[in-house]
Amino acid sequence: MKKKFLLLSTLIISLALLVVGCSGGEKAASTSDGQKSVTFKLGHVTQVSHPYHKAAEAFKAKVEKETNGRIKINIYPARQLGGDRDMLEQIQNGSLDMGFISSAVFSGFTPVLDGLQLPFLMQNYDVLGKAVKTDEAKALLDALKNINVKGLAFYDAGFRHFVTVENPVSSPQDLKGLKLRVVESPLMLDIFNTLGTSPTPMPYGEIYSALQTGVIDGLEMDLSAIWAEKHYEVAKNVSLSSHFSFPTVNIINMDKWNNLSKEDQEIMQKAAWEVIDENQAYIKQVDQECLNNIKKQNINVTEIKDLTPFIEATKPVYDKHTAKDPLVKQFVDKVQAIKAETK
């Protein structure tokens, strides 16, 4: 009996060690000179041709170069690790190290990023590029520590437009009653309820089949995603509105950030910041390329001539969401000042 007990105990310990050895997430070791070596898993939802992935690759390259490979970042694109909300929750609890998470999803956890997507606040890349590097933008990133993540930088996928199955959109009246896919976010629900749609929250990866089966009548999306996800195959109208852009936030679990040395934190922060300008240059280029590609697919692409009715209809959203946190109001005021300077 004693031998059986010892055998069973040995087996249990071995299994426990196996589980620990196979667990995912951050892996740490030491280099020959005693410096900490670490590998991070970073997830995002988009295809490898999308601006988010290009930004992730640039960030990875910079960090690995500056640390001589001591910090490695393994990228998992195209929803391999789940949707935006799933990955945000994983990063919060530490089961995933890092992610590029769509800013709209944060609205269900904290209101501080709502200012990034207030409708028609930013409608050109000059304003957008300046806004995401301001002290006010940095304050938004810093505030994410309250939900146990460290915000490093904002990147973008380009401005969003309406994509519909049946008819193009030229006025808010054309949106009335449409089952429009939206991101799972209180802010998005407010915006598209105000415009008279029937907003339908849905993960990014379910859009194509939902259009195909008639679960939704349309969506709002950036051009690079319309092209990469082939939405044009099942929705034949793209109405150019540029109602807001779609930022992603480069984030890392707060505890894993705090475990890094001061030097490594500075390297990662600097790399994240440097990618902003590269990302802005890339989305300007890819926007035009994707628009040209979409037009070749027998798609009805139209530009909305008068955005005034849309702007007027969504004004109540500003009052509601700028009142939620003073950081939102400060960011919006800064953007308005940038717009005034660039006129």
C-alpha positions in Angstrom: 0.0 0.0 0.0 2.9 2.3 0.9 4.5 1.7 -2.6 1.2 2.4 -4.3 0.8 5.7 -2.3 4.3 6.8 -3.3 3.7 5.9 -6.9 0.5 7.9 -6.9 2.1 10.9 -5.3 4.9 10.8 -7.8 2.4 10.7 -10.7 0.4 13.7 -9.3 3.6 15.8 -8.9 4.7 14.9 -12.4 1.4 15.9 -13.9 1.4 19.1 -12.0 4.9 20.0 -13.3 3.7 19.1 -16.9 0.7 21.5 -16.6 3.0 24.3 -15.3 5.5 23.6 -18.1 2.8 23.7 -20.8 0.9 26.8 -19.6 0.7 29.7 -22.0 1.5 33.4 -21.5 4.7 35.1 -20.6 7.8 33.0 -20.4 10.9 34.4 -18.6 14.5 33.3 -18.4 17.9 34.9 -18.0 20.6 35.6 -20.6 24.3 34.8 -20.1 24.9 38.3 -18.7 22.0 37.9 -16.2 19.5 40.1 -18.0 15.9 39.0 -18.0 14.7 37.3 -21.2 10.9 37.2 -21.9 8.5 36.1 -24.6 5.1 37.8 -24.9 2.0 36.6 -26.7 0.2 39.4 -28.6 -3.2 38.9 -30.2 -5.4 40.8 -32.5 -8.5 40.2 -34.7 -7.5 41.3 -38.2 -6.0 39.6 -41.2 -2.2 39.9 -41.9 -2.8 42.4 -44.7 -4.6 44.8 -42.3 -2.9 47.9 -40.8 -3.2 46.5 -37.3 -1.1 43.6 -38.2 1.5 45.7 -40.0 1.7 47.9 -36.9 2.1 44.8 -34.7 5.0 43.5 -36.9 6.7 46.9 -36.8 6.4 47.0 -33.0 7.7 43.5 -32.6 10.7 44.3 -34.9 11.6 47.4 -33.0 11.4 45.8 -29.5 13.3 42.7 -30.5 16.0 44.7 -32.3 16.5 47.1 -29.3 16.7 44.2 -26.8 18.9 42.0 -29.1 16.1 39.4 -29.0 16.0 39.3 -25.2 12.3 40.4 -25.4 10.4 38.4 -28.0 6.8 39.1 -29.2 4.9 36.3 -30.8 1.9 37.7 -32.8 -1.4 35.8 -33.2 -3.5 37.5 -35.8 -7.0 36.9 -37.3 -8.8 36.0 -34.1 -6.7 33.0 -33.2 -7.0 33.9 -29.5 -10.6 35.1 -29.6 -12.4 38.3 -30.4 -11.5 41.8 -29.1 -13.6 41.6 -26.0 -12.3 38.0 -25.2 -8.7 39.1 -25.6 -9.2 42.3 -23.5 -10.5 40.2 -20.6 -7.7 37.7 -21.0 -5.1 40.5 -20.9 -6.8 41.9 -17.8 -6.6 38.6 -16.0 -3.1 37.9 -17.3 -3.8 34.7 -19.3 -2.8 36.7 -22.4 0.2 39.1 -22.2 -0.6 41.7 -24.9 -3.0 42.7 -27.6 -4.0 45.3 -30.1 -7.6 45.8 -29.0 -10.2 48.0 -30.8 -10.8 51.1 -28.7 -14.6 50.8 -29.1 -14.6 47.6 -27.0 -13.2 49.5 -24.0 -16.4 51.4 -23.7 -17.9 48.4 -21.9 -15.1 48.6 -19.3 -14.2 52.3 -19.0 -15.5 55.5 -20.7 -12.1 57.1 -21.1 -11.6 56.1 -24.7 -15.0 57.2 -26.0 -13.7 60.5 -27.3 -11.6 58.7 -29.9 -14.8 57.7 -31.8 -17.3 60.4 -31.2 -18.9 60.8 -34.7 -17.4 63.3 -37.1 -15.0 64.6 -34.5 -11.9 63.7 -36.6 -12.3 63.3 -40.4 -8.9 63.6 -41.8 -5.5 61.9 -41.1 -3.7 65.2 -40.3 -5.9 65.9 -37.3 -6.0 62.2 -36.3 -2.2 61.9 -36.5 -1.7 64.9 -34.2 -4.5 64.0 -31.8 -3.2 60.6 -30.8 0.2 62.0 -29.8 -1.0 64.7 -27.5 -0.7 64.8 -23.8 -4.4 64.4 -23.6 -4.1 61.2 -25.5 -1.4 60.0 -23.2 -3.7 60.7 -20.3 -6.3 58.4 -21.8 -3.7 55.6 -22.1 -2.5 56.1 -18.6 -6.0 55.8 -17.3 -6.3 52.2 -18.5 -4.3 51.1 -15.5 -7.6 51.3 -13.7 -8.7 48.2 -15.6 -5.4 46.4 -15.1 -3.8 47.1 -18.5 -1.0 49.4 -19.5 -1.8 51.5 -22.6 1.3 52.0 -24.9 -0.1 53.7 -28.0 -3.0 54.2 -30.4 -2.8 52.9 -34.0 -5.5 53.1 -36.6 -7.2 51.2 -39.4 -8.7 54.1 -41.3 -12.0 55.9 -41.4 -15.3 54.0 -41.3 -18.0 53.9 -43.9 -21.4 52.4 -44.4 -21.6 49.0 -46.1 -25.2 47.8 -47.0 -26.7 44.9 -48.8 -29.7 46.5 -50.6 -29.4 50.2 -51.0 -26.7 52.9 -50.6 -26.8 55.4 -47.8 -27.1 59.2 -48.5 -29.0 60.4 -45.5 -29.9 59.3 -42.0 -33.3 58.3 -43.4 -31.6 55.6 -45.4 -30.4 54.0 -42.2 -33.8 53.9 -40.5 -34.6 50.4 -39.2 -31.6 48.7 -40.8 -30.1 45.9 -38.8 -26.6 47.3 -38.7 -23.7 45.3 -37.2 -21.9 47.3 -34.5 -19.1 46.7 -32.1 -20.1 45.4 -28.7 -19.9 48.8 -27.1 -22.3 51.2 -25.3 -20.9 54.1 -27.3 -21.6 52.4 -30.6 -25.1 51.5 -29.5 -25.7 55.1 -28.6 -24.4 56.4 -32.0 -26.4 54.1 -34.2 -29.5 54.2 -32.1 -29.4 58.0 -32.5 -29.1 57.5 -36.3 -32.3 55.3 -36.3 -30.7 51.9 -37.1 -31.4 48.7 -35.3 -27.8 48.2 -34.0 -26.8 44.6 -33.7 -23.7 43.9 -31.6 -21.6 41.1 -33.2 -18.0 39.9 -33.1 -15.9 40.9 -36.0 -15.4 37.4 -37.3 -19.2 36.7 -37.7 -19.9 39.6 -40.1 -19.5 37.8 -43.4 -21.9 35.0 -42.6 -24.4 37.4 -41.0 -24.5 39.5 -44.2 -24.7 36.3 -46.3 -27.7 34.9 -44.3 -29.6 38.2 -43.9 -29.0 38.3 -40.1 -27.8 41.9 -40.7 -28.6 44.4 -43.4 -25.2 46.1 -43.3 -22.4 47.4 -41.1 -19.9 50.3 -40.8 -16.3 49.4 -41.6 -12.9 50.7 -42.7 -11.9 50.0 -46.3 -9.0 47.7 -45.5 -11.2 45.4 -43.5 -14.0 45.5 -46.2 -11.3 44.3 -48.6 -9.4 41.8 -46.4 -12.6 40.2 -45.0 -14.3 40.2 -48.5 -17.5 41.9 -47.3 -17.9 43.2 -50.8 -18.9 39.6 -51.9 -22.1 39.8 -49.9 -22.9 43.5 -49.6 -22.8 45.6 -52.8 -23.0 49.2 -51.5 -20.2 51.2 -49.9 -21.2 54.7 -48.9 -18.2 56.9 -48.0 -18.9 58.8 -44.8 -15.7 58.8 -42.7 -17.9 59.1 -39.6 -15.0 58.1 -37.3 -11.8 56.2 -37.5 -11.2 52.9 -35.8 -8.2 53.0 -33.4 -6.7 50.0 -31.8 -4.9 50.2 -28.5 -1.5 48.5 -27.9 -1.9 47.2 -24.4 -0.1 44.8 -22.0 -1.2 43.3 -18.7 -0.4 45.7 -15.9 1.4 43.1 -13.7 3.6 41.9 -16.6 4.4 45.5 -17.4 5.4 46.2 -13.8 7.6 43.1 -13.8 9.8 44.6 -16.6 12.8 46.6 -15.7 12.7 50.4 -16.1 15.0 50.0 -19.1 12.8 47.5 -20.8 9.7 49.6 -20.2 11.3 52.5 -21.8 12.3 50.4 -24.8 8.8 49.1 -25.3 7.2 52.5 -24.8 9.6 54.1 -27.3 9.0 51.4 -29.9 5.2 51.7 -29.5 5.3 55.4 -30.0 7.5 55.3 -33.0 5.0 53.0 -34.8 2.3 55.7 -34.7 3.8 57.7 -37.7 4.5 54.5 -39.6 0.9 53.4 -39.1 -0.5 56.7 -40.2 1.6 56.6 -43.4 0.5 53.1 -44.1 -3.2 53.6 -43.7 -3.2 56.6 -46.0 -1.6 54.4 -48.7 -3.8 51.3 -48.0 -7.0 53.3 -48.0 -6.6 54.3 -51.6 -5.4 50.8 -52.7 -8.3 49.1 -51.0 -10.8 51.6 -52.4 -9.5 51.0 -55.9 -9.7 47.2 -55.4 -13.2 47.4 -54.1 -14.3 49.5 -57.1 -13.1 46.7 -59.4 -15.5 44.2 -57.8 -18.7 45.6 -59.3 -19.5 47.5 -56.1 -21.6 50.6 -55.9 -19.2 53.1 -54.2 -20.7 56.5 -53.5 -19.6 59.5 -51.5 -22.2 61.0 -49.1 -22.6 64.6 -50.4 -24.0 66.2 -47.3 -22.9 65.0 -43.8 -24.7 67.8 -42.0 -27.9 65.7 -41.2 -25.7 63.0 -39.7 -23.7 65.5 -37.6 -26.8 67.1 -36.3 -28.5 63.8 -35.5 -25.5 62.6 -33.4 -24.9 65.7 -31.3 -26.6 64.2 -28.2 -24.0 61.5 -28.1 -21.3 64.2 -27.5 -23.1 65.6 -24.5 -23.7 62.1 -22.9 -20.1 60.7 -23.4 -18.1 63.8 -22.7 -19.9 64.0 -19.3 -18.8 60.5 -18.3 -15.2 61.4 -17.6 -13.2 64.7 -17.6 -10.5 63.1 -19.6 -12.9 62.6 -22.5 -13.9 66.2 -22.5 -10.2 67.3 -22.3 -9.3 65.1 -25.3 -12.3 66.4 -27.4 -11.4 70.0 -26.6 -7.8 69.4 -27.7 -9.0 67.8 -31.0 -11.3 70.9 -31.6 -8.3 73.1 -31.0 -6.2 71.1 -33.5 -8.9 71.3 -36.0 -9.1 75.1 -35.6 -5.3 75.4 -36.1 -5.3 73.3 -39.2 -8.1 75.1 -41.1 
